[in-house]
Amino acid sequence: MRITPQDASLRTCGICTLAPVMPVLVVKDAAHARPLAEALVAGGLPALEVTLRTGAALDVIREMAQVKGGVVGAGTLITPKDAEAAKEAGAQFGVSPGATDDLLDACESIGLPLLPGAATATEAMRLLARGYGMLKFFPAETSGGAPALKAIGAPLPQISFCPTGGITPANAESYLSLPNVVCAGGSWVAPADLVEAGNWAAIEAIARDASQLRKS
């Protein structure tokens, strides 16, 4: 079922409002998928971005899609085939580091709400012209960080962002304090060593701390 850019942004904005942090997950073993998602959801982070950076990613999405209370999306969408595979696996939304017309067309055609990436005012304006008002600011820290995103927000207050890339507990609130930021994407909530060890209690505790980050 086709989706418009405006409806896609409404959907992704709603997902981004679920918690102040959206976990960005690189999962190598599908056996870790369900307990990892359960730990993050229990810790108060229900919106989950599973990056398509491992061979297990689509199976991870399939497993996480079955976790009650979770809203699972696919990250690192680059091509139309990525979008189609993510939707088939059960992803409820997509995230991309940038945006191409081919990817936007594909996501709209198959009804997959996309959070497209932008790093400059020009990129943000082009997406806004197409109808996207909810964007990913990536790579956040190397693109100027919170000061850059604040500056972009001054002339473009109608665009909201989920900054991702270099976000940590130390700088997350500098982003969350901005009026044009809905949530921040972060990988720190699921450290690889804890995932490999199956230490779900520790991950739940990290998620709970992240869920308490709020706009100042």
N, C-alpha and C positions, 0 to 999 in steps of 0.2 A: 504494500500500500504506500503510495507516494507521500512524501512529506515536504512541506514548504520550508525554506530557510527560516522564516519567522517562527513556525511551529517547532522546528528543530531547536532553535535557540530557547524557546519557552521551556521545552523539555529538558535541555541540558542545564539551563539555569535552575530549574526546579531540583534537579539531581545535585547540583553544586551547593544548594542551600541546605542539604541534609546534614552536613557537618562542616566544620571549618577546614578540615584537611581531607583530601582525597588521596588514599594510598596509591602510589605508582609501583606496580608489582612486576618483578621479573622472576618468574617461577620456572624452574628447570624440571621439576618432577610433579606430574599430575597427582601423585599420591598425597602431596602436601596441600593440594588446592582446597579441599573442603575444610580441613581443620584450620587452615590459615584464614579463610574467609570467615569461619565461625568465630575465631578469636578477634578479628578486626571488627566484625559487626557487634559482638558482645562488648567490645571496648568503646563503642559509640561511633564507629566509622563505617557506615553502610554502603557508601558509594566507592566502588573498587575499580581501578583501571588496571587491567591485565595487559601488559605490553606484548606485542607480537615479536618478541626478540628471542624466543626459544622455540625449539621444535615441539615442546609440550603445550605451548600457549593456548591453542584451540581446545585441547582436552581440558586444560585448566579452566577455561571459560565455561565449558560444559559442566564441569563439576561445581564450580562456584555458583552457577546459575540456579542450582538446586538448593542453595542455602537460604533458609528463611530469613527475611529481613534485609538481604543483600540486594544491591543494584549493581550488576556487573557490566562493565564496558570493556571495549577493546582499544588499547592504545597502540601507537606507532602505526596507524593506518596510513599507507603510502599509495596504494593502487586500488582500483576498483575491485580487483580480485580479493584484496585484503578485506575490504568492506563486506563483500558477499560471504566470504568464509566466516568472518566474525558474526554476522547476522545469523548464519546457519547454525553456528555453535551456541547461540543463545545470548549474544551480547545485546544489551538494551540501549547502548549508546556507543559512539565511537569517539576517539580522540586522535588528532593528527598533529605532528610537529609543525606543519605548515598547511598550505592549501593549494590544490591545483583544481582547475575546472573539471578535469576528468574525475577526480575523487569526489568533489562536491556533487557533480551530476549523478554519480553512482549512488552515493548515500541518500540523496533526495529520491532517486528512482526506487530504491528498495525500502525506503521508509526507516532508515537508520539515522537517528538524531546525531549530528556530528558537532563536536567541539573543535573547531579548526584553529590552528596555530597562527599567530602573528607576532612579529618582533618589532615592527615599526609602525609609525602612524599611517604610512601609505598602505601597508598590508592590511591594517585594521580598517581603513577607509574603503578599500576595495571589497572586503568582506561585508562591511556595513551596507554598501551599495547593492550588494546581492540580497541582503536581508538578514544577515547574521549579526546579532547584537550581543551574543555571549561567546567569547573567544578564550583561547588558551594563549597566555603570554609566555613564549618560549624562544630561546633559553633565558629564563628570567635574570639570573645573576649576571651572566656574561653580556646581557643586553642592556645593562645599566641598573638592574635591580629595582627596588621600590621607588627611588627617585625618578627613574625613567618612566615607570608606569604611572606615577603621579603626574608627570609632565604630559604624558599622552592623554590622561584623563581630563586635563583642563580644557582643551578644545573639543574633546570627544566624550562628553559626559554620558552620552546615550549608550556607550559600549561598556559591558561588564567583562571581567576577566577572571580566569583561574591561572595565576602564575605558577609555572613549573620549571624546574631546572636549577639546582643549587639551593633549594629551600631546605632549611634546617630548623630545629627548635629555637635556635638563637636568633634567626632573622624572620621567622614566619609572621610574627606579630607586626613587623614593620610593613609587611604586605597587607595583612588582614585589617590594619588600621585605615587603609585607603578606601574611599567611598566607591571606587570602581572595581573593587575586589570582592568576589562572592566567597571564594574558598581558595586554598592553595594546594597544589599537588606535591606530594613528598614521598620519597622512597625510604626515609629513615624509620618509618613506623614498622617496617618488616625487614630487619637486618638479615642478610643472607646467612650469617652464622646461626642465628636463632631459628630460622626456617629449616636449615639443614639438620639442626639438633632436635627439631620438633618441640621447641620450647614455646608452646602456644600460650602458656600463662604469662610469660614475659612479654610476648607480643601484645597480648590483650592489655597488659598494664601500660605499655608504651602508647597503644591506641587510646586508652582512657585519658592519659595525659594530653595527647594531641586533641582529643575531642573537647577539652576544656579551654583550648586557645580561642580567644574571642576578640572581636574588634574592640579597640580601646576607645 
